[in-house]
Amino acid sequence: MTIRRRTALGAALGAAGGIMAAPRIATAQAFPDQPIRMIVPFAAGGPADLIARTVSRAMSEKLGRPIVVEARAGAGGLIGVDVASKSRPDGHTLVMASSGAIVIIPHMRSNMPYDPLRDLTPITQVLAVPQIISVPPSLGVRTLAELVAMAKARPGQLAFGSAGVGSSLHMAGELLKLRAGIDITHIPYGGAAPAVTDLLAGRIQILAADVPALIGQVRAGAVPALAVTAQQRLDILPDVPTAIEAGVPNMVSETWYGIFGPANIPQDRVDILVNAARASLEDAEVRRVLSGQGGRIVGSTPADFTSFIRGTNATWADVVRATGARLE
């Protein structure tokens, strides 16, 4: 073969190689190349659904592809998260998971369908919503210190409600028991709404409910807000102390929401999703809607989100262990 022919052949092969390599580069740069599915592991119309739809609209604009929100409710969020964890790891399936299915329920079940620390890719924490600790007016207490004193004087006689075993509201009540050193009885309900109804009727004496579930009743004067379970006071309830300020040490409890995908999504695709998600949380309309949930907008990096998950995972593992709560 002459030098001229070898040169021409090399050029042809190089050109062919360039043609073959181009689709791979284009595919990586074109992600997402189809609609993205955002699973909501709770019923349509709830807080998780509102958060997912709000963030998805803004993310869709950033990514240039539609994001289809799909409700896959059941088992406290486990069903939807499990579907996401077992989906193809190409970045086209995400889930707006909450704290219960990631760091609480896994410590209460021996037959978990997924390992949240192994089978998921954290994208970003979106929102953290604390609880309002409240009592019925008929109980006659106006501060958290008065409630704790009453509970200590009447061990086992006061009942706290929750949205169900393993819910964030359940764990907030259990955390209050541990941090304040009181004996109160858990009454689980099939959601926050019936628990609020029974609080208003005086059938339960304590409820630590996410801000959106109680803020209307507090503003209307139907129930007092004794404290919030956040690190700092809330802008929407500036006169309500934190539980720590009110004398209960380390009493921090939040229902948080974050975006996850299945494990092993290619890093370049993770980066694209993270950038779109975090940028969407800077959108004015998104911030308006999420702020209305009474929470703290986060927008963490995957590394910070992973560190946060590991920390809260250890906290709730200790709480579950101390209370012996089980969910099978």
N, C-alpha and C positions, 0 to 999 in steps of 0.2 A: 504494500500500500504506500503510495507516495505521500510526501509531507503535506502536499496540497489536499489530497483526498482525506488524510487523517484529520487535518485541520477542519475541513468541511464537515466530516462526520462528527468531530468533537463539537462543533458549533451546533450541528443538528441535534445531537444528544442533549447539549446544554439547553437548547431551545425547548426540546421536548420535556426535559426535567423542569424547566421553568413553567411550562404549561401544566404539567402534572402537579407541581407544588402550589400553583396559584389557587386552585379551589380550596386547599387546606387553609391557606392564609385568609382567603375570603370568608370561609366558613367561620373561622375564629373571630374575624372582625365583624361579621354579620350577626353574631349572636345578640339577641334571640332571633331565630329565623322562623319562628312560628308563635302562635299565642301562648302565653304563660298561664298556667292554672294556679290560682291561689286558693288553697283549701282553708275553709273556716271550720274548725272542729266543734262548732256549736250551732244551735238553731238560728235561722235567718232572723234578723231584726234585733238581736242582742248586741251588747257592747263590742264583742269580738268582730261581729259582722260589720258594724258601723266603722270600726277602726280599719278593717281590711279593705272595705270598699273605698274609704277615703284615701288611704295610702296608695291603693292599687291604681286609682285614677291618675294620680300624680306620677307614679312610677311608669305607667303606660306611656305618658307623654315623654318622659325622659328616654325610655327604651325604644320608642317608635313602634311598639307592638301592643296589641290589646292584652289585658290581663283579665281572665275570666274567673270570677269568684264563685266557688263551689262549696256549698254547705255539706259537711259530712259529720253530723252530730252523733253523740253517744258516748257513754262510759266516761263522763267527765272530761271529754276532749281526747281520750285515748284513740278512738277509732280514726278520726281525721289525721292525727299525728302519725299513726301507724301506716295509713295509706301513703302519706308523704314519705315516710322513712323507707318504704319498699318500692318507691317509684324509680324510674330510670334517672340516674344521676347526671343529667345533661343540663340542669338549670331551668328546665321548663315546668317544673312542679315545685311549688313552695307551699308553706303552711304558716298561717298566723296563729301560733300556739300561745297558750297562756301558762302562767307559772304552775298551775295545778298538774298539768300533764307532763311537765318537765322536771320539777323539783319537789313535788309533794306526793302525788299518788304513787310514783315509783317506789317510795319507801313504805307504802301501805299495802302493796300487792306482791305476792310471791310469783305470780304468773304474768309478768309484764310482757306485752307482745314486741317491745323494742327496748333498747338501751338508749336513753336520751343523750348520754355522754359519748356514745360510740356510733350510733346509727343516724345522726343528724349533723348537718352543717349549719352552725349559727351564722346568720347574715347580719342582723342588727336588732338590738332592743329598741322597740318603738315607743312604748308608753308604760309608765308605772303609776298605778292608781292606789292610793292608800285607803284605809277604812276610816269611817266615822264611828266612834264608840258612843252609843246612845242608850237611853232608858226611857220607859214610859213616864209621863209626868206624874202619874199616880204613885210612882215609887218614892217620890219626895226627895230625891237627891239631885244636886245641881253641879257637883264636881266629881271628877274621877276619884279623888281622895275619899270623898264621902261614900262612893260606891264600894271602894275597896274595904273601907271600915265596916260597912254593912255586911258585905260578903264574909268578912272574917268573923263577924258576930253571929252570922247565920250560915254556917258551913253546910253546903249541899242543898240549900233551900232556894237559891236563886238560879234561874235557868237562862242560858244564852242560846240564841237561835243561830242557824247557819243556812246556807244554800244547799247543804247536803254534806255527807261524810266525805272528807278529802278536799272540800272546797277551800278557797282562800279564806272565806269567812269562818269556816270551822277552825282552821289553823290559827286565825287571829284570836279567836276565843281561847283556844288551848294555850297560845303564847301568853295571853293575859293571865291565865291561871298560873302559869309557871313564873312569869316575871313579877307578878304582884303577890304570889304566895297565897292564893285563895282557892276555895273549893266550890266550883259552880258546875251545873249540870248541862250537858249538851243536848239540844233538841234540834235534830236535822229536819229541814224542809226540802221540798222539791224545787227550790229556787229562792232567790232573794225576795221576790215580791210577796209570797205568802208569809215569810218571816217578818217583813215589815208590817204586814197587816196584823199579825199577832202581837207585835211590839206595840202598835197603836192601841190595841185592845187590852193590853196589860197581861196577856197570857204568857209572855216571856218577859224577863226583866232586863235583859242585856242583849244588844245586837251590835256587832262590829261589821258594818256593811260598807261595800265600796261606795265612794262618794256619790256617784250618780243615783244609787238606789235610795239614798236618804236626804240628799241636799234639798229636794223640794219640800219635804216634811220639816226639815230644820228651818228653812227660810220662812215657812208658813207658821212657825211657832208651835207645830203639833208635837214635836219632841225636842228635847235639848241635845245639843252636841257637847259631850263632856270632853272629848279630845279627838285628835286625829293621829293615826299611826304612822306618820311620816317623820323624816328627820327634821324637817322645818315646817313652820306654819304654812298653810295654803293661802294663796292670793285670794281665792274665792271665799275663804272663811278666816280672815285675818285675826279675828278676836278669839278664835278657838285654839287653845294650847295644844301642843303635841303631848302625847302620852308621857314622853320623857319629862317634859316641863311639868306635867301634872303629878310627877312623883313615881312613875313606874319605869325603872331603868331598862334600857335596851329593848323597849317595846316599839319595834319597827316592823310593820307588816304591809306589804303591797301586793296587789294583783297586777302582775306585769304581762305585757304582750310583746312578742318578738317574732321576727320572720326567720324561718328555718327552711332548709332544703334537705334532701337525703345526703348521706355521707358520700364523699368521693367526687363531688362536683369539681371539674377542672378549675384550677385557681384563677385562670384568666376570666372565666365566666362568673366565679364568685366575686371577683373585683368589679365586674360590670354591674352585677346585682346590688352589691354594697353601695357603689357610687350612686346608683339610681335611687335606692331606698333612702339613703342619707340626704340626698338632694331634695327628695320629695318632702322630707320633714322640715325643710326650710320654706316650703310654699306657704304663703299667707293663709290661704283657705284651709289647707290641711292643719295648720297650727290653730286656727280658730276652732275647727271642729274638735280636734283632740283636746284642746284646753278646756272645752266644754265638758269633757269627761272628768274634770277635776284632778287630772294627773300631771305628771312630770314627763315632758317630751324628752326622749333620750337621744337616739341616733348614734349609738356606740359603734365602734369598729368591731369586727369579728373577734379580735383578740381580747378586747375589753369585755365584750359580751360573754365570751367563754369564761373569763376569769370571774365575772359576776355570777354566772350560772353555778360554777363550782363552789363559790362562797355561800350562796343561798341554799344550794343543795345540802351542804353540810349543816346549815342552821336548821332546816326543816327536818333533816334526818334526826337531829337531836330531839326536836320537839315531838316527832312521831314516836321515837323510841321512849321518851319520857311518859307520854300519854298512853302508849299501847294501842293507839288507833289502828284499825285494820279495815281493809276494803278488798273483798274477794269476789 
